Amino acid sequence: MHSQEPPWLPYQGWPNAPTWEAYCILTSYEDTRLLLEGCKADADSIRAWLEEEARRFVAAQPVARGIAALLQDWATDPARRIDWSRVAAALQGEGADCSLTSLEAATVEALRSVGLELPTDSLTSLPLWWENLASRWAERSELRRQPSALGVLAQHIIDSYLQAVDWHRLAKALRGE
C-alpha cells in the first residue's frame, strides 16, 4: 500500500498548476489555439480531446506543437510531486518502499531499471537526472515507441496531471469567461 499523493494546491490564481499550465501552454501555440477554437468548448470535450492527444503523444504519433510542449513540460516536471529523499532512500535500500506515494514508487522502479550507478549527492542529482532522462524520452519519438520503465513513469506523471486539471475552469477560461 502506497502513501497518498499530496493534493494539488492553488497556483497563480488557478485551482492548480496543471490547469494553469494547460491554459497557458495550449493558448500560446497557434496550432493548438486553432484546434481549440474548432473544439466544442465544454469540459468533457476538452478533456476527451486532450486525453486522446496525450495517448497519441506517448505512442509517438504526431500531435500539435502546443500539445507536445505541454506534455513534455508535464513529463519532465515531477519535482513538485516527489519527495526525492524518500526516493533516494528506497534506491539505496533504506526505509520501506510502502511509505512511497505511487508516483515515488514508479520513480524508484524507473530509476532502478536504468541500471546506472546512483550519483553521490542523490538528493540534488536525482531530480536533475530524471529531468534529463525524461527530456530525452519526451523529445525523441523513437524513445517513446520503445516500451520502458521510463516511459511508464512519464505516462504515470502525465496521467496524474490530466487527472488534476480542473476541466470546468479550463473550459470557462478558453471561452473567455
C-alpha positions in Angstrom: 0.0 0.0 0.0 1.4 3.3 -1.0 1.1 6.7 0.7 -1.5 9.1 -0.8 -0.3 11.7 -3.3 -0.2 15.2 -1.9 -3.1 17.4 -3.0 -2.5 20.0 -5.7 -2.6 23.5 -4.3 -3.9 26.7 -5.9 -1.4 28.2 -8.3 -1.2 31.7 -9.9 -4.9 32.3 -9.1 -5.9 29.0 -10.7 -7.2 25.8 -9.0 -3.8 24.2 -9.5 -0.6 24.2 -11.6 -1.8 21.6 -14.2 -4.9 23.7 -15.0 -2.8 26.9 -15.3 -0.2 25.2 -17.4 -2.7 23.6 -19.8 -4.3 27.0 -20.4 -1.1 29.0 -20.8 0.7 26.5 -23.0 -2.2 25.4 -25.2 -3.2 29.1 -25.8 0.5 30.1 -26.5 0.7 28.0 -29.7 -1.2 28.9 -32.8 -1.8 25.3 -33.8 -3.5 24.4 -30.5 -5.4 27.7 -30.3 -6.9 26.9 -33.7 -7.7 23.3 -32.7 -9.4 24.6 -29.5 -11.4 27.2 -31.4 -12.8 24.3 -33.6 -13.4 22.2 -30.5 -16.7 22.3 -28.6 -15.5 24.3 -25.6 -17.2 22.2 -22.8 -15.2 20.5 -20.1 -15.9 16.9 -21.3 -15.0 17.6 -24.9 -11.7 19.4 -24.0 -10.8 16.6 -21.6 -11.5 13.8 -24.1 -9.5 15.7 -26.8 -6.5 16.3 -24.5 -6.5 12.8 -23.2 -6.6 11.4 -26.8 -3.8 13.8 -27.8 -1.8 12.6 -24.7 -2.3 9.0 -25.8 -1.1 9.9 -29.3 2.0 11.7 -27.9 3.0 8.8 -25.7 2.6 6.4 -28.6 4.9 8.7 -30.6 2.2 9.7 -33.1 2.1 13.2 -34.5 0.5 15.9 -32.3 0.3 19.7 -32.4 3.3 21.6 -31.2 1.3 23.0 -28.3 0.3 19.5 -27.1 3.9 18.3 -27.4 5.1 21.3 -25.4 2.5 20.8 -22.6 3.1 17.0 -22.3 6.9 17.5 -22.4 6.6 20.0 -19.6 4.5 17.7 -17.5 6.6 14.6 -18.1 9.8 16.4 -17.1 8.5 18.2 -14.1 7.7 15.8 -11.3 9.9 17.6 -8.7 6.9 19.3 -7.1 5.2 15.9 -6.6 8.1 13.8 -5.4 9.9 13.6 -2.1 13.4 12.9 -3.5 14.8 12.0 -0.1 12.4 9.0 0.1 13.2 8.0 -3.5 16.9 8.2 -2.7 16.5 6.1 0.5 14.5 3.5 -1.4 17.1 3.3 -4.2 19.8 2.8 -1.6 17.8 0.1 0.1 16.9 2.2 3.2 13.4 2.6 4.5 10.2 0.9 3.5 9.1 1.2 -0.1 5.5 1.1 1.2 5.8 4.7 2.5 6.3 6.0 -1.0 3.5 7.5 -3.0 2.6 5.7 -6.2 4.4 8.3 -8.2 7.5 7.9 -6.0 7.3 4.1 -6.3 7.1 4.4 -10.1 10.1 6.8 -10.0 12.1 4.2 -7.9 11.2 1.4 -10.3 12.1 3.6 -13.4 15.4 4.7 -12.0 16.4 1.2 -10.9 15.6 -0.1 -14.4 18.1 2.4 -15.9 20.9 0.4 -14.3 23.1 3.4 -13.7 25.1 4.0 -10.6 23.4 6.5 -8.3 25.0 9.9 -8.0 26.9 10.5 -4.8 24.7 13.5 -3.9 21.4 11.9 -4.8 19.1 14.5 -3.3 20.2 17.2 -5.7 21.2 14.9 -8.5 18.2 12.7 -8.8 15.7 15.4 -9.8 18.2 16.6 -12.5 18.9 13.1 -13.6 15.1 12.4 -14.0 14.7 15.7 -15.9 17.5 14.8 -18.3 16.1 11.3 -18.9 12.5 12.4 -19.2 13.5 15.2 -21.6 15.2 12.8 -23.9 12.2 10.5 -23.7 9.7 13.3 -24.4 11.7 14.9 -27.2 12.5 11.8 -29.1 9.7 9.8 -30.7 11.8 6.7 -31.2 12.3 6.5 -27.4 8.6 6.9 -26.8 7.9 4.0 -29.2 10.1 1.6 -27.1 8.4 0.2 -24.0 10.5 1.2 -21.0 10.1 1.8 -17.3 10.9 5.5 -18.0 8.0 5.6 -20.4 5.7 4.0 -17.8 6.8 6.7 -15.3 6.3 9.5 -17.8 2.9 8.2 -18.6 2.1 8.0 -14.9 3.1 11.6 -14.5 1.2 12.8 -17.5 -1.9 10.9 -16.3 -1.6 12.4 -12.8 -1.5 15.9 -14.4 -4.5 15.1 -16.6 -6.4 13.9 -13.5 -5.6 17.1 -11.7 -6.8 19.5 -14.4 -10.0 21.4 -13.4 -11.7 20.8 -16.7 -14.6 23.1 -16.0 -12.3 26.0 -15.0 -10.2 25.4 -18.1 -13.2 25.4 -20.4 -14.5 28.6 -18.9 -11.1 30.3 -19.4 -10.9 29.0 -23.0 -14.4 30.5 -23.6 -13.1 33.8 -22.2 -15.3 33.7 -19.1 
